[in-house]
């Protein structure tokens, strides 16, 4: 499953040191990167991992 950044509400923050943070408070996913592209890539990976864990927990709950 591929998640597109535009499908999730996020906030992009430019840090004082020039790096970027991307925040999705609703899902509790936060990430940073030296460039905006790096921060986006890191966010997509973090989001995939988060959703994978949520799916796994849901499958376990249904199996009980």
Secondary structure, DSSP 8 states (H G I E B T S, - for coil): ----GGGS--EEEE-TTS-EEEEETTTTEEEEESSHHHHHHHHHHHHHHHHHHHHHHHHHHHH-
